[in-house]
Amino acid sequence: MQRRSNRFNLKRKIQSFTPELLQECVTLSKKLRYGGNPEHKKNPGDFGLTPSSAPRTAKSLCDTVAIFKKSVALKCLKRGLKCGLISEQVVNGWPQNIWSLTDSGAPIEAQLENSETGVYHWYPMPESDPFSAEVLTSWKTRNVKA
């Protein structure tokens, strides 16, 4: 097996913006749910998660962007979806990834956890991830307000 030299997925692409995509995303945002992942939480806040018994130190923590409420995490996720910052890859009608910004302007990446129910978890994107710059550029060109 060949080892990946970079831990970031270099194949990620944001779908091209169209009015139809925007309408589809607005519809999906009404059904979208946030589940969270204990590997991305040092302090579980009101997420209802049990901290991982074997934390993986390589995981980025939501705590670093001061998101401790599930309602705030969901709001950030819905905001990215409503402006169409979604991946080209779709599973069972749900985008595999959604990108957004926190209220403080930190780029985040969400992954689909459950394609039957539209449940996602997200995490802050490290500055070392070259795709975070693309998320910031797309955010600005789509005139999204944080």
C-alpha positions in Angstrom: 0.0 0.0 0.0 1.3 3.4 -1.0 1.4 6.0 1.8 -0.1 9.4 1.3 2.5 12.1 1.5 -0.1 14.8 2.4 -2.9 14.3 4.9 -5.2 16.6 3.0 -7.6 15.4 0.3 -6.3 17.2 -2.8 -9.3 16.1 -4.9 -11.9 18.3 -3.1 -13.8 20.6 -5.3 -16.6 23.1 -4.6 -19.6 22.7 -6.9 -20.1 25.5 -9.5 -22.7 28.0 -8.4 -26.0 28.0 -10.2 -29.5 29.2 -9.1 -30.7 25.6 -9.2 -27.9 24.5 -6.8 -28.8 27.4 -4.5 -32.4 26.3 -4.3 -31.5 22.7 -3.7 -29.2 23.7 -0.9 -31.8 25.9 0.7 -34.2 22.9 0.7 -31.5 20.6 2.1 -30.7 23.1 4.9 -34.2 22.6 6.3 -33.4 18.9 6.9 -29.7 19.1 7.7 -28.6 17.9 11.2 -25.4 18.2 13.2 -24.1 15.2 15.0 -20.6 16.1 16.1 -17.7 13.8 16.7 -16.0 13.4 20.1 -12.6 13.2 18.4 -13.0 16.9 17.5 -14.0 18.0 21.0 -11.9 18.5 24.1 -14.9 20.0 25.9 -18.2 18.4 24.8 -20.3 21.4 25.8 -24.0 20.8 25.0 -23.3 18.4 22.1 -24.2 15.3 24.2 -21.0 13.6 23.3 -18.8 11.5 25.5 -15.1 12.5 25.2 -13.1 9.9 23.3 -11.3 7.4 25.6 -8.4 7.3 23.1 -8.2 10.9 21.6 -6.3 11.2 18.3 -3.9 14.1 18.7 -3.9 14.7 14.9 -7.6 15.7 14.9 -8.4 19.4 14.8 -10.5 20.6 17.7 -13.7 22.6 17.4 -12.6 24.1 20.8 -9.9 26.1 18.9 -12.6 28.2 17.3 -14.7 28.5 20.5 -17.8 26.6 19.3 -19.3 24.9 22.4 -23.0 24.9 21.5 -24.6 22.6 19.1 -26.9 25.3 17.9 -23.9 27.5 16.9 -22.3 24.5 15.1 -25.5 23.8 13.2 -25.8 27.5 12.2 -22.3 27.6 10.8 -23.0 24.4 8.8 -26.4 25.6 7.4 -24.8 29.0 6.4 -22.3 27.2 4.2 -24.9 24.9 2.7 -27.3 27.8 1.9 -24.6 29.6 -0.1 -23.7 26.4 -2.0 -20.3 25.7 -0.6 -20.7 22.0 -1.2 -18.6 19.3 -2.7 -19.1 17.9 -6.2 -19.4 14.4 -4.6 -23.0 13.6 -3.5 -24.1 10.6 -1.5 -27.8 9.7 -1.4 -28.7 13.3 -2.2 -26.4 14.8 0.4 -23.1 16.5 -0.4 -20.1 14.6 1.0 -18.7 17.9 2.3 -19.9 21.4 3.2 -17.6 24.3 3.8 -18.3 27.4 5.8 -16.9 30.0 8.1 -17.4 30.5 11.8 -18.7 33.8 13.1 -15.1 34.7 13.8 -14.1 33.9 10.1 -12.4 30.6 10.6 -12.9 28.2 7.7 -14.5 24.9 8.6 -15.1 21.6 6.7 -18.0 19.3 7.4 -18.2 15.6 6.5 -21.3 13.6 6.0 -21.8 11.1 8.8 -25.1 9.6 7.8 -26.4 9.8 4.2 -29.9 8.6 5.2 -30.6 11.4 7.7 -28.3 14.2 6.6 -26.1 14.3 9.7 -22.7 15.9 9.5 -19.8 16.8 11.8 -17.3 19.5 11.1 -13.9 20.7 12.2 -11.7 23.8 11.7 -9.5 23.7 8.6 -5.8 24.2 9.4 -4.0 27.1 7.7 -1.7 24.5 6.3 -4.5 23.0 4.3 -4.3 24.7 0.9 -8.0 24.2 0.3 -8.9 26.6 3.2 -7.8 29.5 1.0 -10.2 28.3 -1.7 -13.0 28.2 0.8 -12.2 31.8 1.9 -12.1 33.0 -1.7 -15.4 31.2 -2.6 -17.0 32.7 0.5 -16.0 36.2 -0.6 -17.0 35.8 -4.3 -20.4 34.5 -3.3 -20.9 37.6 -1.2 -21.7 35.6 2.0 -22.0 37.5 5.2 -20.6 35.8 8.3 
